[in-house]
């Protein structure tokens, strides 16, 4: 079962969440919404093996910060992360 921990239980700051669309127990859309309820300013990069059309587009419309199509290379992932967090040093 997937559980979202209260921020007080997380030992360090979270700069970015890479969120998969398809997960057991709770889908990417519901997980995204719950994370934003807990931490409205958290940055989220959505990842999926499916196209950006459909559910991914709906999550992006709700304010998700970016999307990366699987499979991806380390260079593509690095570029997507920089696009979400900018020049901020992680």
Secondary structure, DSSP 8 states (H G I E B T S, - for coil): ------GGGSSS----EEEES--SSS-HHHHHHHHHHH-TT--EEEEESS-STTHHHHHHHTT--EEEESS--HHHHHHHHHHHHTT---
